[in-house]
Amino acid sequence: MFLSDGRVAIDYKPAERALRPIGIGRKNWIFAGADTDAETLARAMSVIETSKLNGLDPLTYLADILDRILYHKINRLDELLPWNWVPLAAAHSQAT
């Protein structure tokens, strides 16, 4: 696969490192409460790890996204994805 698509890494170790926190916390997460709680946790971990893979600070990214998402246009939600995200202050300076 990596021979035909340059975006695919030869090495799988970054993916293993990204999953390590999940494996370490697994015993604690057994007590998530319900399947829906575990699914919510999985979604949150996906967003956090994706932001890390894109070189973002997860706390900064999530704080900005949660602050903006209510008033963001629904047809422009792709702007809030980690690989497209521009901090709110930088977005305002680019608009002016």
Residue frames relative to the residue before (quaternion, step in Angstrom):
aa qw qx qy qz dx dy dz
M 1.0000 0.0000 0.0000 0.0000 0.00 0.00 0.00
F 0.6875 0.4914 -0.2992 0.4431 3.60 0.86 -0.89
L 0.5886 0.5752 -0.3781 0.4240 3.61 1.17 -0.34
S 0.7407 0.3943 -0.2235 0.4959 3.58 1.05 -0.69
D 0.7720 0.2299 -0.1341 0.5772 3.61 1.19 -0.41
G 0.3463 -0.7927 0.4705 0.1743 3.57 -0.38 1.26
R 0.5917 0.5828 -0.3707 0.4157 3.60 1.21 -0.28
V 0.6286 0.5312 -0.3338 0.4596 3.59 1.21 -0.43
A 0.3897 -0.7433 0.5008 0.2118 3.55 -0.74 1.08
I 0.5170 -0.6235 0.4922 0.3188 3.54 -1.17 0.64
D 0.7517 0.3819 -0.1720 0.5095 3.53 1.02 -0.91
Y 0.3155 -0.7632 0.5380 0.1689 3.60 -0.97 0.85
K 0.4307 0.7424 -0.4395 0.2647 3.62 1.23 -0.07
P 0.6163 0.5259 -0.3830 0.4437 3.67 0.94 -0.59
A 0.6351 0.5149 -0.3321 0.4703 3.59 1.04 -0.71
E 0.6437 0.5118 -0.3244 0.4675 3.59 1.00 -0.77
R 0.6525 0.5065 -0.3185 0.4651 3.59 0.98 -0.80
A 0.6361 0.5284 -0.3292 0.4558 3.59 1.05 -0.72
L 0.7103 0.4495 -0.2554 0.4778 3.60 1.08 -0.68
R 0.4698 0.7100 -0.4273 0.3041 3.60 1.21 -0.32
P 0.6597 0.4994 -0.3492 0.4398 3.69 0.80 -0.79
I 0.6182 0.5365 -0.3494 0.4558 3.58 1.08 -0.62
G 0.6673 0.4987 -0.2985 0.4658 3.57 0.96 -0.86
I 0.6477 0.5228 -0.3164 0.4551 3.57 1.01 -0.79
G 0.7525 0.3996 -0.2108 0.4792 3.59 0.96 -0.86
R 0.3623 0.7854 -0.4539 0.2144 3.57 1.28 -0.10
K 0.6741 0.4930 -0.3147 0.4512 3.63 0.83 -0.87
N 0.6519 0.4970 -0.3207 0.4746 3.59 1.06 -0.65
W 0.7115 0.4796 -0.2635 0.4409 3.57 0.99 -0.79
I 0.4183 0.6780 -0.4839 0.3622 3.59 1.25 0.02
F 0.7324 0.4114 -0.2118 0.4995 3.53 1.10 -0.74
A 0.1761 0.8168 -0.5279 0.1524 3.59 1.03 0.79
G 0.5695 -0.6165 0.3696 0.3987 3.60 1.18 -0.38
A 0.7742 -0.1695 0.1551 0.5898 3.58 0.84 -0.94
D 0.6773 -0.4810 0.3561 0.4278 3.56 -1.27 0.25
T 0.6474 0.5195 -0.3315 0.4485 3.58 0.98 -0.78
D 0.6206 0.5287 -0.3400 0.4687 3.60 1.08 -0.66
A 0.6511 0.5075 -0.3095 0.4719 3.56 1.01 -0.82
E 0.6364 0.5170 -0.3269 0.4699 3.60 1.03 -0.74
T 0.6337 0.5214 -0.3231 0.4713 3.58 1.02 -0.79
L 0.6398 0.5158 -0.3120 0.4768 3.57 1.00 -0.84
A 0.6474 0.5171 -0.3190 0.4601 3.60 0.96 -0.84
R 0.6459 0.5060 -0.3223 0.4721 3.59 0.97 -0.77
A 0.6556 0.5095 -0.3121 0.4616 3.57 0.93 -0.88
M 0.6624 0.4957 -0.3080 0.4697 3.59 0.91 -0.86
S 0.6151 0.5448 -0.3469 0.4522 3.61 1.04 -0.68
V 0.6641 0.4883 -0.3009 0.4797 3.58 0.93 -0.88
I 0.6578 0.5162 -0.3098 0.4527 3.59 0.91 -0.89
E 0.7080 0.4524 -0.2710 0.4697 3.58 0.80 -0.96
T 0.6229 0.5238 -0.3455 0.4673 3.61 1.06 -0.65
S 0.6428 0.5026 -0.3344 0.4715 3.58 0.99 -0.73
K 0.6298 0.5251 -0.3361 0.4633 3.61 1.02 -0.73
L 0.6658 0.5117 -0.3040 0.4498 3.58 0.94 -0.90
N 0.6967 0.4338 -0.2611 0.5082 3.57 1.20 -0.49
G 0.5734 -0.6523 0.3455 0.3553 3.57 1.28 0.39
L 0.5125 0.6408 -0.4169 0.3910 3.58 1.18 0.50
D 0.4623 -0.6046 0.5565 0.3332 3.53 -1.27 0.40
P 0.4372 -0.7391 0.4362 0.2689 3.64 -0.43 1.12
L 0.6496 0.5239 -0.3302 0.4411 3.60 0.95 -0.79
T 0.6594 0.4953 -0.2992 0.4799 3.58 0.93 -0.88
Y 0.6563 0.5231 -0.3019 0.4523 3.55 0.93 -0.96
L 0.7057 0.4644 -0.2735 0.4599 3.59 0.76 -1.02
A 0.6332 0.5294 -0.3399 0.4509 3.60 0.95 -0.80
D 0.6751 0.4867 -0.2941 0.4699 3.58 0.93 -0.89
I 0.6681 0.5045 -0.3041 0.4546 3.59 0.87 -0.93
L 0.6861 0.4787 -0.2954 0.4614 3.59 0.84 -0.91
D 0.6334 0.5236 -0.3257 0.4676 3.57 1.14 -0.57
R 0.7590 0.4182 -0.1949 0.4594 3.58 1.02 -0.83
I 0.5964 0.6582 -0.3652 0.2787 3.58 0.99 -0.80
L 0.6054 0.5802 -0.3625 0.4067 3.60 1.02 -0.65
Y 0.7824 0.3224 -0.1599 0.5083 3.60 0.97 -0.81
H 0.4995 0.6579 -0.4230 0.3725 3.59 1.29 0.03
K 0.5140 -0.6483 0.4614 0.3202 3.60 -0.97 0.81
I 0.5207 -0.6850 0.4197 0.2890 3.55 -0.85 1.01
N 0.6814 0.4791 -0.3033 0.4628 3.60 1.04 -0.62
R 0.7031 0.4014 -0.2647 0.5240 3.60 1.30 0.07
L 0.2777 0.7940 -0.5013 0.2031 3.61 1.16 0.49
D 0.5609 0.6086 -0.3993 0.3943 3.60 1.13 -0.47
E 0.5621 0.5979 -0.3858 0.4215 3.61 1.21 -0.37
L 0.6906 0.4850 -0.2727 0.4620 3.59 1.17 -0.49
L 0.4624 0.6648 -0.4579 0.3668 3.60 1.25 -0.01
P 0.6437 -0.5766 0.3265 0.3828 3.61 -0.98 0.74
W 0.7099 0.4577 -0.2788 0.4569 3.62 0.92 -0.76
N 0.7162 0.3841 -0.2523 0.5252 3.64 1.27 -0.16
W 0.4924 0.7279 -0.3927 0.2710 3.58 1.26 -0.38
V 0.0578 -0.7358 0.6743 0.0242 3.51 -1.12 0.89
P 0.4990 -0.6610 0.4529 0.3302 3.64 -0.74 0.94
L 0.6524 -0.5616 0.3493 0.3700 3.56 -1.09 0.75
A 0.6533 0.5095 -0.3240 0.4568 3.62 0.89 -0.86
A 0.6779 0.4750 -0.2921 0.4790 3.60 0.94 -0.83
A 0.6194 0.5426 -0.3411 0.4534 3.59 1.08 -0.70
H 0.6573 0.5010 -0.3102 0.4698 3.61 1.00 -0.79
S 0.6699 0.4925 -0.3120 0.4597 3.59 0.95 -0.79
Q 0.6352 0.5153 -0.3299 0.4714 3.61 1.14 -0.60
A 0.6497 0.5337 -0.3130 0.4417 3.59 1.08 -0.73
T 0.7291 0.4170 -0.2475 0.4830 3.60 1.07 -0.60
